[in-house]
Amino acid sequence: MSLLENIPSTIEVFRRICTKVLYSVLGESAGAAVLFFLRSNLGCDPFDMFWENPKAVYDVMEKIFGSGAIILIEALVTNINSECDLSMDPRHFLTLMQRGDMFSLEEMRSFIVKVAESWIRRNSDEQLH
């Protein structure tokens, strides 16, 4: 079964890698605060919402952090790229989040699946060595 067919697992892996990256970029306390404020303002898990409606997550981040949301998103994507050996352009990712159309949603979901697949592959490779 592919990760795209198992959306809860895909979201869980994405949650883990994003949390790890947030904590490494901001520190554990600030990273936890960001996740708390996102959850509080969205009224649900931010990663579930990210899968369903990335624009809503962007809008809440902009409401909470103002122009700092752009910096945070770009840092998140840059570090996810590093962690998962991917090459998503952080500015393109930001544009996709802001647009909120179906094409953008599908491209965002494709990226999330790639992140999850890369993380799983990388961790299984590390366990073999």
C-alpha positions, 0 to 999 in steps of 0.5 A: 500500500502506498503512502498516498493510499494510507493518508493517516500514516502519511500525515503522521510521518509529515507531523514527525518530520515537521515537528523535528524541523521546527524544534531544531530551527526554533528550539523545543519550547518555541516549536511547541508554542508554534504548534500550540498556537496553530492548533488553538487557532485552527481548532484541530490538528495543524497537520490534518488541516495542512493536508485538507486546506494548506491555505487555512494553515497559512492564513492562521500563521499569517494572523499569528506571526505576521510577516514572520510566517513567510520566514518560518515557512521558508525555514521549514521547507529549506530544512525539510529539503535538507532532512529528506534530500528534496528540492522544493523551492521554499518560495514556490511552496509558499505560493502554493499555500497562499493560492489554495486552489485544487492544483496547489492542493494536489502539488502540496499533497504530492510534496507531503507524500514525497517527504513521508516516503523519503523519511521512511526510506532514510530511516529504514536505510539507517536501521540496515546499517 
